[in-house]
């Protein structure tokens, strides 16, 4: 059993003793801490919190506990039921709520679940807010309401459609162009909420031919729910078999988007953001973009080609959003298929990605594989080196930075070293003595070779 507490929320495997897994008692304690914090933000009024969940097996159970706990604190709860992470984010501001909780373990397997916490802007809570909530949860110093002050509970099933309507109204979405393109689209929603909302969106965009696989929201994930190439073989085969123009895959909470070309080859999760940003930049030449330090350089190339400025943030959605705000970026996200468009909300949103990508593909007028070939081609190699517990990982990273002091080095999150159009990014794990090593180059072999060189450097540093 596993229970992980972090500033962004709490996640764990279902079952086990309290404190070992995500037990009902842990859920109550953490929901109480969050609810108490929300109340403290404005104690002069009755506060409202929006709840939404993905389709995983434990979702209804966790939802019942969270909603009941918040009502017990005197909080009014609006329950969206089966929903998506970006839909809950949109709902917080649309319904003028004071916060939101998304019940999802994102791409983790079905035995996991989590509580992800939002502020009154529909954005993930800050580092300091997260730490405070964790401290309150440990203290268990909560005050519940008497019977006359209990909060209310209501269900609202209209937000998925509202979210879709907002996406359709974006200036980068052209329903007529998509309709005329007469696309055939295959969808793999890994048996979660995306199986409901992605077909709804496609129909609203004018797509008449939709081939659904793993779209029943049963929570019995048909494959590993992370939308990586090795997990999308069913979708790849379906695209070729049905002669679809594109394949769409989302993770269980629908904030990540991966695409498959008409020939069954992966468009590349890293290139979801690149293609969508390219489409948006057509409307905003000179606009700024942001992704994290471990994302492909291709976004920088596309941005600079359009006269804009690219910035790299520390890894993590909160860090990307903060960088986007500080640089006034028009679009940003992460190389895991996460697209963030501030015009709608500051959160990764696969619905936004699908609608803008299909518009872009329709106007491009060629195949999905041809569109992919139009972008700079880079490959990322992902490796790690395991160290013994007594080794000072921070000191190792400092030594690597000093060794490559003549190169451009970014230490905002670990150590990132640039070599012309190649780079390597080293990040230490917060839970174990491991250094994760990401490298990118214009071929798989050179990316692997770059990582191997850095690993050898680390081994030499440790010897000394």
GIZI-V969584 format. One record per residue. N is the residue number from 1. RES is the residue in three letters. SS is DSSP state (2 for helix, 1 for strand, 0 for the rest). Layout:
BEGIN
n: (N N)
res: (RES RES)
ss: (SS SS)
END
This chain:
BEGIN
n: (1 2 3 4 5 6 7 8 9 10 11 12 13 14 15 16 17 18 19 20 21 22 23 24 25 26 27 28 29 30 31 32 33 34 35 36 37 38 39 40 41 42 43 44 45 46 47 48 49 50 51 52 53 54 55 56 57 58 59 60 61 62 63 64 65 66 67 68 69 70 71 72 73 74 75 76 77 78 79 80 81 82 83 84 85 86 87 88 89 90 91 92 93 94 95 96 97 98 99 100 101 102 103 104 105 106 107 108 109 110 111 112 113 114 115 116 117 118 119 120 121 122 123 124 125 126 127 128 129 130 131 132 133 134 135 136 137 138 139 140 141 142 143 144 145 146 147 148 149 150 151 152 153 154 155 156 157 158 159 160 161 162 163 164 165 166 167 168 169 170 171 172 173 174 175 176 177 178 179 180 181 182 183 184 185 186 187 188 189 190 191 192 193 194 195 196 197 198 199 200 201 202 203 204 205 206 207 208 209 210 211 212 213 214 215 216 217 218 219 220 221 222 223 224 225 226 227 228 229 230 231 232 233 234 235 236 237 238 239 240 241 242 243 244 245 246 247 248 249 250 251 252 253 254 255 256 257 258 259 260 261 262 263 264 265 266 267 268 269 270 271 272 273 274 275 276 277 278 279 280 281 282 283 284 285 286 287 288 289 290 291 292 293 294 295 296 297 298 299 300 301 302 303 304 305 306 307 308 309 310 311 312 313 314 315 316 317 318 319 320 321 322 323 324 325 326 327 328 329 330 331 332 333 334 335 336 337 338 339 340 341 342 343 344 345 346 347 348 349 350 351 352 353 354 355 356 357 358 359 360 361 362 363 364 365 366 367 368 369 370 371 372 373 374 375 376 377 378 379 380 381 382 383 384 385 386 387 388 389 390 391 392 393 394 395 396 397 398 399 400 401 402 403 404 405 406 407 408 409 410 411 412 413 414 415 416 417 418 419 420 421 422 423 424 425 426 427 428 429 430 431 432 433 434 435 436 437 438 439 440 441 442 443 444 445 446 447 448 449 450 451 452 453 454 455 456 457 458 459 460 461 462 463 464)
res: (UNK UNK UNK UNK UNK UNK UNK UNK UNK UNK UNK UNK UNK UNK UNK UNK UNK UNK UNK UNK UNK UNK UNK UNK UNK UNK UNK UNK UNK UNK UNK UNK UNK UNK UNK UNK UNK UNK UNK UNK UNK UNK UNK UNK UNK UNK UNK UNK UNK UNK UNK UNK UNK UNK UNK UNK UNK UNK UNK UNK UNK UNK UNK UNK UNK UNK UNK UNK UNK UNK UNK UNK UNK UNK UNK UNK UNK UNK UNK UNK UNK UNK UNK UNK UNK UNK UNK UNK UNK UNK UNK UNK UNK UNK UNK UNK UNK UNK UNK UNK UNK UNK UNK UNK UNK UNK UNK UNK UNK UNK UNK UNK UNK UNK UNK UNK UNK UNK UNK UNK UNK UNK UNK UNK UNK UNK UNK UNK UNK UNK UNK UNK UNK UNK UNK UNK UNK UNK UNK UNK UNK UNK UNK UNK UNK UNK UNK UNK UNK UNK UNK UNK UNK UNK UNK UNK UNK UNK UNK UNK UNK UNK UNK UNK UNK UNK UNK UNK UNK UNK UNK UNK UNK UNK UNK UNK UNK UNK UNK UNK UNK UNK UNK UNK UNK UNK UNK UNK UNK UNK UNK UNK UNK UNK UNK UNK UNK UNK UNK UNK UNK UNK UNK UNK UNK UNK UNK UNK UNK UNK UNK UNK UNK UNK UNK UNK UNK UNK UNK UNK UNK UNK UNK UNK UNK UNK UNK UNK UNK UNK UNK UNK UNK UNK UNK UNK UNK UNK UNK UNK UNK UNK UNK UNK UNK UNK UNK UNK UNK UNK UNK UNK UNK UNK UNK UNK UNK UNK UNK UNK UNK UNK UNK UNK UNK UNK UNK UNK UNK UNK UNK UNK UNK UNK UNK UNK UNK UNK UNK UNK UNK UNK UNK UNK UNK UNK UNK UNK UNK UNK UNK UNK UNK UNK UNK UNK UNK UNK UNK UNK UNK UNK UNK UNK UNK UNK UNK UNK UNK UNK UNK UNK UNK UNK UNK UNK UNK UNK UNK UNK UNK UNK UNK UNK UNK UNK UNK UNK UNK UNK UNK UNK UNK UNK UNK UNK UNK UNK UNK UNK UNK UNK UNK UNK UNK UNK UNK UNK UNK UNK UNK UNK UNK UNK UNK UNK UNK UNK UNK UNK UNK UNK UNK UNK UNK UNK UNK UNK UNK UNK UNK UNK UNK UNK UNK UNK UNK UNK UNK UNK UNK UNK UNK UNK UNK UNK UNK UNK UNK UNK UNK UNK UNK UNK UNK UNK UNK UNK UNK UNK UNK UNK UNK UNK UNK UNK UNK UNK UNK UNK UNK UNK UNK UNK UNK UNK UNK UNK UNK UNK UNK UNK UNK UNK UNK UNK UNK UNK UNK UNK UNK UNK UNK UNK UNK UNK UNK UNK UNK UNK UNK UNK UNK UNK UNK UNK UNK UNK UNK UNK UNK UNK UNK UNK UNK UNK UNK UNK UNK UNK UNK UNK UNK UNK)
ss: (0 0 1 1 1 1 0 0 1 1 1 1 1 1 0 0 0 1 0 0 1 1 0 2 2 2 2 2 2 2 2 2 2 2 2 2 2 2 2 2 2 0 0 0 0 0 0 1 1 1 1 1 1 0 0 0 0 0 2 2 2 2 2 2 2 2 2 2 2 2 2 2 0 0 0 1 1 1 1 1 1 1 0 0 2 2 2 2 2 2 2 2 2 2 0 0 0 0 1 1 1 1 1 0 0 0 0 0 0 0 0 1 1 1 1 1 1 1 0 0 0 0 0 1 0 0 2 2 2 2 2 2 2 2 2 2 2 2 2 0 0 0 0 0 0 0 2 2 2 0 0 0 1 1 1 0 0 0 2 2 2 2 2 2 2 2 2 2 0 0 0 0 0 0 2 2 2 2 2 2 2 0 0 1 1 1 1 1 0 0 0 0 0 2 2 2 2 2 2 2 2 2 2 2 0 0 0 0 1 1 1 1 1 0 0 0 0 0 0 0 0 0 0 0 0 0 0 0 2 2 2 0 2 2 2 2 2 2 2 2 2 2 0 0 0 1 1 1 1 1 0 0 0 0 0 0 1 1 1 1 1 0 0 0 0 1 0 0 2 2 2 2 2 2 2 2 2 2 2 2 2 0 0 0 0 0 0 0 1 1 1 1 0 0 0 0 0 2 2 2 2 2 2 2 2 0 0 0 0 1 1 1 1 0 0 0 2 2 2 2 2 2 2 2 2 2 2 0 0 0 1 1 1 1 0 0 0 1 1 1 0 0 0 0 0 0 0 1 0 2 2 2 2 2 2 2 2 2 2 2 2 2 2 2 0 0 0 2 2 2 2 2 2 0 0 0 0 0 1 1 1 1 1 1 1 1 0 0 0 0 0 0 2 2 2 2 2 2 2 2 2 2 2 0 0 0 0 0 1 1 0 0 0 0 1 1 1 1 1 0 0 1 1 1 1 1 1 1 0 0 0 0 0 1 1 1 1 1 1 1 1 0 0 2 2 2 2 2 2 2 2 2 2 2 2 2 2 2 2 2 2 2 2 0)
END
